[in-house]
């Protein structure tokens, strides 16, 4: 499955990654690459926990990029 992940650098320079489709699925790391790798692990663990507890897996979020002239 593919899930949208947002990675942003906070005011302290730490990269924070989260998956909007999975509430509370968040990771923080020193580099963007580390944050991306860690959020993949977090998503895997989150989905395994849902499965273990018989909870439904949320569908991935789809998105479109819209270009706007400014």
PyMOL Python script that loads the backbone (N, CA, C, O; Angstrom):
from pymol import cmd

cmd.read_pdbstr("""\
ATOM      1  N   UNK A   1       0.837  -1.180   0.000  1.00  0.00           N
ATOM      2  CA  UNK A   1       0.000   0.000   0.000  1.00  0.00           C
ATOM      3  C   UNK A   1       0.883   1.245   0.000  1.00  0.00           C
ATOM      4  O   UNK A   1       2.019   1.224   0.474  1.00  0.00           O
ATOM      5  N   UNK A   2       0.344   2.301  -0.530  1.00  0.00           N
ATOM      6  CA  UNK A   2       1.047   3.572  -0.527  1.00  0.00           C
ATOM      7  C   UNK A   2       0.279   4.547   0.355  1.00  0.00           C
ATOM      8  O   UNK A   2      -0.941   4.672   0.254  1.00  0.00           O
ATOM      9  N   UNK A   3       1.018   5.234   1.221  1.00  0.00           N
ATOM     10  CA  UNK A   3       0.434   6.242   2.083  1.00  0.00           C
ATOM     11  C   UNK A   3       1.178   7.553   1.890  1.00  0.00           C
ATOM     12  O   UNK A   3       2.394   7.573   1.703  1.00  0.00           O
ATOM     13  N   UNK A   4       0.432   8.637   1.938  1.00  0.00           N
ATOM     14  CA  UNK A   4       1.036   9.962   1.843  1.00  0.00           C
ATOM     15  C   UNK A   4       1.739  10.257   3.165  1.00  0.00           C
ATOM     16  O   UNK A   4       1.178  10.036   4.239  1.00  0.00           O
ATOM     17  N   UNK A   5       2.948  10.747   3.080  1.00  0.00           N
ATOM     18  CA  UNK A   5       3.729  11.123   4.241  1.00  0.00           C
ATOM     19  C   UNK A   5       4.176  12.565   4.055  1.00  0.00           C
ATOM     20  O   UNK A   5       4.613  12.956   2.973  1.00  0.00           O
ATOM     21  N   UNK A   6       4.064  13.339   5.103  1.00  0.00           N
ATOM     22  CA  UNK A   6       4.504  14.727   5.072  1.00  0.00           C
ATOM     23  C   UNK A   6       5.742  14.830   5.955  1.00  0.00           C
ATOM     24  O   UNK A   6       5.730  14.406   7.111  1.00  0.00           O
ATOM     25  N   UNK A   7       6.809  15.398   5.400  1.00  0.00           N
ATOM     26  CA  UNK A   7       8.051  15.592   6.148  1.00  0.00           C
ATOM     27  C   UNK A   7       8.360  17.079   6.152  1.00  0.00           C
ATOM     28  O   UNK A   7       8.492  17.708   5.102  1.00  0.00           O
ATOM     29  N   UNK A   8       8.472  17.630   7.362  1.00  0.00           N
ATOM     30  CA  UNK A   8       8.753  19.055   7.512  1.00  0.00           C
ATOM     31  C   UNK A   8       9.893  19.230   8.513  1.00  0.00           C
ATOM     32  O   UNK A   8      10.039  18.449   9.453  1.00  0.00           O
ATOM     33  N   UNK A   9      10.687  20.259   8.297  1.00  0.00           N
ATOM     34  CA  UNK A   9      11.754  20.570   9.237  1.00  0.00           C
ATOM     35  C   UNK A   9      11.218  21.559  10.256  1.00  0.00           C
ATOM     36  O   UNK A   9      10.666  22.595   9.885  1.00  0.00           O
ATOM     37  N   UNK A  10      11.378  21.248  11.555  1.00  0.00           N
ATOM     38  CA  UNK A  10      10.858  22.144  12.577  1.00  0.00           C
ATOM     39  C   UNK A  10      11.862  23.251  12.895  1.00  0.00           C
ATOM     40  O   UNK A  10      12.937  23.311  12.297  1.00  0.00           O
ATOM     41  N   UNK A  11      11.510  24.120  13.830  1.00  0.00           N
ATOM     42  CA  UNK A  11      12.342  25.284  14.141  1.00  0.00           C
ATOM     43  C   UNK A  11      13.705  24.908  14.730  1.00  0.00           C
ATOM     44  O   UNK A  11      14.628  25.723  14.722  1.00  0.00           O
ATOM     45  N   UNK A  12      13.835  23.684  15.238  1.00  0.00           N
ATOM     46  CA  UNK A  12      15.107  23.215  15.783  1.00  0.00           C
ATOM     47  C   UNK A  12      15.948  22.464  14.754  1.00  0.00           C
ATOM     48  O   UNK A  12      17.033  21.980  15.076  1.00  0.00           O
ATOM     49  N   UNK A  13      15.452  22.362  13.511  1.00  0.00           N
ATOM     50  CA  UNK A  13      16.185  21.676  12.457  1.00  0.00           C
ATOM     51  C   UNK A  13      15.922  20.186  12.381  1.00  0.00           C
ATOM     52  O   UNK A  13      16.521  19.487  11.563  1.00  0.00           O
ATOM     53  N   UNK A  14      15.022  19.689  13.235  1.00  0.00           N
ATOM     54  CA  UNK A  14      14.663  18.265  13.239  1.00  0.00           C
ATOM     55  C   UNK A  14      13.607  18.015  12.172  1.00  0.00           C
ATOM     56  O   UNK A  14      12.712  18.837  11.976  1.00  0.00           O
ATOM     57  N   UNK A  15      13.706  16.882  11.482  1.00  0.00           N
ATOM     58  CA  UNK A  15      12.725  16.528  10.461  1.00  0.00           C
ATOM     59  C   UNK A  15      11.619  15.695  11.096  1.00  0.00           C
ATOM     60  O   UNK A  15      11.875  14.654  11.701  1.00  0.00           O
ATOM     61  N   UNK A  16      10.393  16.168  10.949  1.00  0.00           N
ATOM     62  CA  UNK A  16       9.224  15.512  11.524  1.00  0.00           C
ATOM     63  C   UNK A  16       8.406  14.932  10.376  1.00  0.00           C
ATOM     64  O   UNK A  16       8.022  15.647   9.450  1.00  0.00           O
ATOM     65  N   UNK A  17       8.146  13.628  10.446  1.00  0.00           N
ATOM     66  CA  UNK A  17       7.360  12.950   9.410  1.00  0.00           C
ATOM     67  C   UNK A  17       6.077  12.436  10.034  1.00  0.00           C
ATOM     68  O   UNK A  17       6.084  11.908  11.146  1.00  0.00           O
ATOM     69  N   UNK A  18       4.966  12.593   9.305  1.00  0.00           N
ATOM     70  CA  UNK A  18       3.717  12.017   9.788  1.00  0.00           C
ATOM     71  C   UNK A  18       2.876  11.544   8.611  1.00  0.00           C
ATOM     72  O   UNK A  18       3.020  12.011   7.482  1.00  0.00           O
ATOM     73  N   UNK A  19       1.995  10.602   8.918  1.00  0.00           N
ATOM     74  CA  UNK A  19       1.128  10.004   7.912  1.00  0.00           C
ATOM     75  C   UNK A  19      -0.309  10.402   8.246  1.00  0.00           C
ATOM     76  O   UNK A  19      -0.887   9.855   9.185  1.00  0.00           O
ATOM     77  N   UNK A  20      -0.903  11.346   7.497  1.00  0.00           N
ATOM     78  CA  UNK A  20      -2.249  11.834   7.813  1.00  0.00           C
ATOM     79  C   UNK A  20      -3.331  10.749   7.871  1.00  0.00           C
ATOM     80  O   UNK A  20      -4.299  10.895   8.618  1.00  0.00           O
ATOM     81  N   UNK A  21      -3.189   9.675   7.105  1.00  0.00           N
ATOM     82  CA  UNK A  21      -4.202   8.623   7.096  1.00  0.00           C
ATOM     83  C   UNK A  21      -4.167   7.775   8.369  1.00  0.00           C
ATOM     84  O   UNK A  21      -5.120   7.055   8.667  1.00  0.00           O
ATOM     85  N   UNK A  22      -3.058   7.865   9.119  1.00  0.00           N
ATOM     86  CA  UNK A  22      -2.881   7.053  10.318  1.00  0.00           C
ATOM     87  C   UNK A  22      -2.627   7.984  11.501  1.00  0.00           C
ATOM     88  O   UNK A  22      -1.475   8.305  11.795  1.00  0.00           O
ATOM     89  N   UNK A  23      -3.682   8.419  12.179  1.00  0.00           N
ATOM     90  CA  UNK A  23      -3.544   9.384  13.269  1.00  0.00           C
ATOM     91  C   UNK A  23      -2.526   8.930  14.321  1.00  0.00           C
ATOM     92  O   UNK A  23      -2.564   7.794  14.795  1.00  0.00           O
ATOM     93  N   UNK A  24      -1.627   9.834  14.668  1.00  0.00           N
ATOM     94  CA  UNK A  24      -0.621   9.534  15.675  1.00  0.00           C
ATOM     95  C   UNK A  24       0.621   8.852  15.146  1.00  0.00           C
ATOM     96  O   UNK A  24       1.546   8.589  15.913  1.00  0.00           O
ATOM     97  N   UNK A  25       0.669   8.560  13.864  1.00  0.00           N
ATOM     98  CA  UNK A  25       1.833   7.904  13.262  1.00  0.00           C
ATOM     99  C   UNK A  25       2.832   8.989  12.870  1.00  0.00           C
ATOM    100  O   UNK A  25       2.748   9.583  11.795  1.00  0.00           O
ATOM    101  N   UNK A  26       3.795   9.232  13.793  1.00  0.00           N
ATOM    102  CA  UNK A  26       4.723  10.345  13.655  1.00  0.00           C
ATOM    103  C   UNK A  26       6.136   9.868  13.949  1.00  0.00           C
ATOM    104  O   UNK A  26       6.341   8.959  14.754  1.00  0.00           O
ATOM    105  N   UNK A  27       7.110  10.489  13.290  1.00  0.00           N
ATOM    106  CA  UNK A  27       8.517  10.179  13.519  1.00  0.00           C
ATOM    107  C   UNK A  27       9.313  11.469  13.469  1.00  0.00           C
ATOM    108  O   UNK A  27       8.964  12.393  12.734  1.00  0.00           O
ATOM    109  N   UNK A  28      10.386  11.534  14.252  1.00  0.00           N
ATOM    110  CA  UNK A  28      11.296  12.671  14.219  1.00  0.00           C
ATOM    111  C   UNK A  28      12.713  12.146  14.111  1.00  0.00           C
ATOM    112  O   UNK A  28      13.093  11.214  14.820  1.00  0.00           O
ATOM    113  N   UNK A  29      13.494  12.743  13.226  1.00  0.00           N
ATOM    114  CA  UNK A  29      14.890  12.334  13.059  1.00  0.00           C
ATOM    115  C   UNK A  29      15.729  13.540  12.620  1.00  0.00           C
ATOM    116  O   UNK A  29      15.195  14.572  12.216  1.00  0.00           O
ATOM    117  N   UNK A  30      17.030  13.385  12.709  1.00  0.00           N
ATOM    118  CA  UNK A  30      17.953  14.479  12.402  1.00  0.00           C
ATOM    119  C   UNK A  30      18.031  14.812  10.917  1.00  0.00           C
ATOM    120  O   UNK A  30      18.292  15.959  10.555  1.00  0.00           O
ATOM    121  N   UNK A  31      17.804  13.813  10.041  1.00  0.00           N
ATOM    122  CA  UNK A  31      17.870  14.068   8.599  1.00  0.00           C
ATOM    123  C   UNK A  31      16.560  13.635   7.936  1.00  0.00           C
ATOM    124  O   UNK A  31      15.802  12.832   8.480  1.00  0.00           O
ATOM    125  N   UNK A  32      16.321  14.186   6.757  1.00  0.00           N
ATOM    126  CA  UNK A  32      15.126  13.825   5.988  1.00  0.00           C
ATOM    127  C   UNK A  32      15.134  12.333   5.659  1.00  0.00           C
ATOM    128  O   UNK A  32      14.100  11.670   5.739  1.00  0.00           O
ATOM    129  N   UNK A  33      16.294  11.811   5.293  1.00  0.00           N
ATOM    130  CA  UNK A  33      16.394  10.395   4.938  1.00  0.00           C
ATOM    131  C   UNK A  33      16.078   9.492   6.129  1.00  0.00           C
ATOM    132  O   UNK A  33      15.382   8.487   5.989  1.00  0.00           O
ATOM    133  N   UNK A  34      16.600   9.864   7.309  1.00  0.00           N
ATOM    134  CA  UNK A  34      16.313   9.089   8.513  1.00  0.00           C
ATOM    135  C   UNK A  34      14.830   9.151   8.868  1.00  0.00           C
ATOM    136  O   UNK A  34      14.234   8.148   9.260  1.00  0.00           O
ATOM    137  N   UNK A  35      14.245  10.332   8.727  1.00  0.00           N
ATOM    138  CA  UNK A  35      12.819  10.494   9.030  1.00  0.00           C
ATOM    139  C   UNK A  35      11.974   9.648   8.085  1.00  0.00           C
ATOM    140  O   UNK A  35      10.999   9.025   8.507  1.00  0.00           O
ATOM    141  N   UNK A  36      12.346   9.625   6.811  1.00  0.00           N
ATOM    142  CA  UNK A  36      11.596   8.832   5.835  1.00  0.00           C
ATOM    143  C   UNK A  36      11.711   7.344   6.152  1.00  0.00           C
ATOM    144  O   UNK A  36      10.712   6.627   6.118  1.00  0.00           O
ATOM    145  N   UNK A  37      12.910   6.877   6.456  1.00  0.00           N
ATOM    146  CA  UNK A  37      13.098   5.463   6.777  1.00  0.00           C
ATOM    147  C   UNK A  37      12.331   5.091   8.045  1.00  0.00           C
ATOM    148  O   UNK A  37      11.725   4.022   8.118  1.00  0.00           O
ATOM    149  N   UNK A  38      12.359   5.969   9.034  1.00  0.00           N
ATOM    150  CA  UNK A  38      11.704   5.663  10.300  1.00  0.00           C
ATOM    151  C   UNK A  38      10.186   5.693  10.181  1.00  0.00           C
ATOM    152  O   UNK A  38       9.503   4.888  10.815  1.00  0.00           O
ATOM    153  N   UNK A  39       9.645   6.609   9.375  1.00  0.00           N
ATOM    154  CA  UNK A  39       8.185   6.650   9.239  1.00  0.00           C
ATOM    155  C   UNK A  39       7.684   5.406   8.513  1.00  0.00           C
ATOM    156  O   UNK A  39       6.567   4.955   8.765  1.00  0.00           O
ATOM    157  N   UNK A  40       8.495   4.843   7.617  1.00  0.00           N
ATOM    158  CA  UNK A  40       8.112   3.579   6.969  1.00  0.00           C
ATOM    159  C   UNK A  40       7.975   2.482   8.012  1.00  0.00           C
ATOM    160  O   UNK A  40       7.027   1.697   7.976  1.00  0.00           O
ATOM    161  N   UNK A  41       8.928   2.428   8.946  1.00  0.00           N
ATOM    162  CA  UNK A  41       8.856   1.442  10.030  1.00  0.00           C
ATOM    163  C   UNK A  41       7.637   1.707  10.910  1.00  0.00           C
ATOM    164  O   UNK A  41       6.944   0.774  11.317  1.00  0.00           O
ATOM    165  N   UNK A  42       7.380   2.973  11.201  1.00  0.00           N
ATOM    166  CA  UNK A  42       6.239   3.335  12.044  1.00  0.00           C
ATOM    167  C   UNK A  42       4.920   2.945  11.373  1.00  0.00           C
ATOM    168  O   UNK A  42       4.013   2.445  12.038  1.00  0.00           O
ATOM    169  N   UNK A  43       4.811   3.167  10.071  1.00  0.00           N
ATOM    170  CA  UNK A  43       3.600   2.792   9.341  1.00  0.00           C
ATOM    171  C   UNK A  43       3.417   1.281   9.366  1.00  0.00           C
ATOM    172  O   UNK A  43       2.306   0.794   9.577  1.00  0.00           O
ATOM    173  N   UNK A  44       4.495   0.538   9.152  1.00  0.00           N
ATOM    174  CA  UNK A  44       4.421  -0.920   9.188  1.00  0.00           C
ATOM    175  C   UNK A  44       3.940  -1.401  10.554  1.00  0.00           C
ATOM    176  O   UNK A  44       3.060  -2.258  10.638  1.00  0.00           O
ATOM    177  N   UNK A  45       4.514  -0.853  11.619  1.00  0.00           N
ATOM    178  CA  UNK A  45       4.097  -1.225  12.970  1.00  0.00           C
ATOM    179  C   UNK A  45       2.651  -0.853  13.254  1.00  0.00           C
ATOM    180  O   UNK A  45       1.923  -1.613  13.894  1.00  0.00           O
ATOM    181  N   UNK A  46       2.239   0.305  12.783  1.00  0.00           N
ATOM    182  CA  UNK A  46       0.868   0.779  12.970  1.00  0.00           C
ATOM    183  C   UNK A  46      -0.114  -0.188  12.301  1.00  0.00           C
ATOM    184  O   UNK A  46      -1.114  -0.590  12.897  1.00  0.00           O
ATOM    185  N   UNK A  47       0.193  -0.553  11.046  1.00  0.00           N
ATOM    186  CA  UNK A  47      -0.702  -1.457  10.310  1.00  0.00           C
ATOM    187  C   UNK A  47      -0.721  -2.851  10.941  1.00  0.00           C
ATOM    188  O   UNK A  47      -1.770  -3.493  10.977  1.00  0.00           O
ATOM    189  N   UNK A  48       0.423  -3.326  11.437  1.00  0.00           N
ATOM    190  CA  UNK A  48       0.463  -4.620  12.117  1.00  0.00           C
ATOM    191  C   UNK A  48      -0.387  -4.595  13.377  1.00  0.00           C
ATOM    192  O   UNK A  48      -1.074  -5.571  13.679  1.00  0.00           O
ATOM    193  N   UNK A  49      -0.349  -3.498  14.111  1.00  0.00           N
ATOM    194  CA  UNK A  49      -1.162  -3.361  15.324  1.00  0.00           C
ATOM    195  C   UNK A  49      -2.657  -3.358  14.994  1.00  0.00           C
ATOM    196  O   UNK A  49      -3.452  -4.001  15.681  1.00  0.00           O
ATOM    197  N   UNK A  50      -3.033  -2.627  13.935  1.00  0.00           N
ATOM    198  CA  UNK A  50      -4.441  -2.621  13.527  1.00  0.00           C
ATOM    199  C   UNK A  50      -4.904  -4.043  13.191  1.00  0.00           C
ATOM    200  O   UNK A  50      -5.976  -4.480  13.610  1.00  0.00           O
ATOM    201  N   UNK A  51      -4.077  -4.742  12.433  1.00  0.00           N
ATOM    202  CA  UNK A  51      -4.409  -6.102  12.020  1.00  0.00           C
ATOM    203  C   UNK A  51      -4.537  -7.022  13.232  1.00  0.00           C
ATOM    204  O   UNK A  51      -5.475  -7.814  13.318  1.00  0.00           O
ATOM    205  N   UNK A  52      -3.596  -6.916  14.162  1.00  0.00           N
ATOM    206  CA  UNK A  52      -3.591  -7.738  15.371  1.00  0.00           C
ATOM    207  C   UNK A  52      -4.858  -7.533  16.201  1.00  0.00           C
ATOM    208  O   UNK A  52      -5.375  -8.482  16.789  1.00  0.00           O
ATOM    209  N   UNK A  53      -5.354  -6.307  16.249  1.00  0.00           N
ATOM    210  CA  UNK A  53      -6.529  -5.978  17.050  1.00  0.00           C
ATOM    211  C   UNK A  53      -7.836  -6.021  16.261  1.00  0.00           C
ATOM    212  O   UNK A  53      -8.889  -5.637  16.768  1.00  0.00           O
ATOM    213  N   UNK A  54      -7.759  -6.490  15.019  1.00  0.00           N
ATOM    214  CA  UNK A  54      -8.966  -6.615  14.204  1.00  0.00           C
ATOM    215  C   UNK A  54      -9.562  -5.295  13.758  1.00  0.00           C
ATOM    216  O   UNK A  54     -10.747  -5.220  13.433  1.00  0.00           O
ATOM    217  N   UNK A  55      -8.752  -4.265  13.741  1.00  0.00           N
ATOM    218  CA  UNK A  55      -9.202  -2.937  13.314  1.00  0.00           C
ATOM    219  C   UNK A  55      -9.059  -2.818  11.796  1.00  0.00           C
ATOM    220  O   UNK A  55      -8.164  -3.430  11.212  1.00  0.00           O
ATOM    221  N   UNK A  56      -9.921  -2.047  11.158  1.00  0.00           N
ATOM    222  CA  UNK A  56      -9.795  -1.875   9.706  1.00  0.00           C
ATOM    223  C   UNK A  56      -8.589  -0.995   9.355  1.00  0.00           C
ATOM    224  O   UNK A  56      -8.230  -0.081  10.099  1.00  0.00           O
ATOM    225  N   UNK A  57      -7.989  -1.286   8.230  1.00  0.00           N
ATOM    226  CA  UNK A  57      -6.877  -0.476   7.732  1.00  0.00           C
ATOM    227  C   UNK A  57      -7.462   0.671   6.914  1.00  0.00           C
ATOM    228  O   UNK A  57      -8.180   0.435   5.942  1.00  0.00           O
ATOM    229  N   UNK A  58      -7.159   1.918   7.302  1.00  0.00           N
ATOM    230  CA  UNK A  58      -7.685   3.051   6.544  1.00  0.00           C
ATOM    231  C   UNK A  58      -7.174   3.037   5.107  1.00  0.00           C
ATOM    232  O   UNK A  58      -6.043   2.622   4.855  1.00  0.00           O
ATOM    233  N   UNK A  59      -7.991   3.483   4.175  1.00  0.00           N
ATOM    234  CA  UNK A  59      -7.519   3.557   2.787  1.00  0.00           C
ATOM    235  C   UNK A  59      -6.466   4.651   2.666  1.00  0.00           C
ATOM    236  O   UNK A  59      -6.506   5.641   3.396  1.00  0.00           O
ATOM    237  N   UNK A  60      -5.527   4.474   1.748  1.00  0.00           N
ATOM    238  CA  UNK A  60      -4.531   5.526   1.540  1.00  0.00           C
ATOM    239  C   UNK A  60      -5.200   6.793   1.015  1.00  0.00           C
ATOM    240  O   UNK A  60      -6.231   6.741   0.345  1.00  0.00           O
ATOM    241  N   UNK A  61      -4.598   7.909   1.330  1.00  0.00           N
ATOM    242  CA  UNK A  61      -5.104   9.191   0.856  1.00  0.00           C
ATOM    243  C   UNK A  61      -4.549   9.447  -0.535  1.00  0.00           C
ATOM    244  O   UNK A  61      -3.354   9.277  -0.776  1.00  0.00           O
ATOM    245  N   UNK A  62      -5.406   9.849  -1.437  1.00  0.00           N
ATOM    246  CA  UNK A  62      -4.935  10.227  -2.768  1.00  0.00           C
ATOM    247  C   UNK A  62      -4.901  11.745  -2.841  1.00  0.00           C
ATOM    248  O   UNK A  62      -5.652  12.428  -2.144  1.00  0.00           O
ATOM    249  N   UNK A  63      -4.048  12.252  -3.667  1.00  0.00           N
ATOM    250  CA  UNK A  63      -3.953  13.700  -3.798  1.00  0.00           C
ATOM    251  C   UNK A  63      -3.601  14.088  -5.208  1.00  0.00           C
ATOM    252  O   UNK A  63      -3.108  13.275  -5.990  1.00  0.00           O
ATOM    253  N   UNK A  64      -3.853  15.299  -5.516  1.00  0.00           N
ATOM    254  CA  UNK A  64      -3.510  15.883  -6.805  1.00  0.00           C
ATOM    255  C   UNK A  64      -2.689  17.140  -6.545  1.00  0.00           C
ATOM    256  O   UNK A  64      -2.880  17.816  -5.534  1.00  0.00           O
ATOM    257  N   UNK A  65      -1.804  17.439  -7.433  1.00  0.00           N
ATOM    258  CA  UNK A  65      -1.049  18.687  -7.363  1.00  0.00           C
ATOM    259  C   UNK A  65      -1.684  19.652  -8.356  1.00  0.00           C
ATOM    260  O   UNK A  65      -1.867  19.327  -9.529  1.00  0.00           O
ATOM    261  N   UNK A  66      -2.011  20.827  -7.873  1.00  0.00           N
ATOM    262  CA  UNK A  66      -2.656  21.832  -8.696  1.00  0.00           C
ATOM    263  C   UNK A  66      -1.710  23.015  -8.844  1.00  0.00           C
ATOM    264  O   UNK A  66      -1.226  23.556  -7.850  1.00  0.00           O
ATOM    265  N   UNK A  67      -1.451  23.410 -10.067  1.00  0.00           N
ATOM    266  CA  UNK A  67      -0.581  24.552 -10.314  1.00  0.00           C
ATOM    267  C   UNK A  67      -1.429  25.803 -10.445  1.00  0.00           C
ATOM    268  O   UNK A  67      -2.423  25.826 -11.171  1.00  0.00           O
ATOM    269  N   UNK A  68      -1.017  26.848  -9.726  1.00  0.00           N
ATOM    270  CA  UNK A  68      -1.751  28.104  -9.740  1.00  0.00           C
ATOM    271  C   UNK A  68      -0.793  29.222 -10.131  1.00  0.00           C
ATOM    272  O   UNK A  68       0.294  29.335  -9.564  1.00  0.00           O
ATOM    273  N   UNK A  69      -1.184  30.040 -11.086  1.00  0.00           N
ATOM    274  CA  UNK A  69      -0.351  31.170 -11.488  1.00  0.00           C
ATOM    275  C   UNK A  69      -0.440  32.262 -10.438  1.00  0.00           C
ATOM    276  O   UNK A  69      -1.528  32.610  -9.978  1.00  0.00           O
ATOM    277  N   UNK A  70       0.712  32.798 -10.064  1.00  0.00           N
ATOM    278  CA  UNK A  70       0.736  33.877  -9.064  1.00  0.00           C
ATOM    279  C   UNK A  70       1.400  35.084  -9.669  1.00  0.00           C
ATOM    280  O   UNK A  70       1.530  36.114  -9.007  1.00  0.00           O
TER     281      UNK A  70
END
""", "prot")
cmd.dss("prot")
cmd.show_as("cartoon", "prot")
cmd.util.cbc("prot")
cmd.orient("prot")
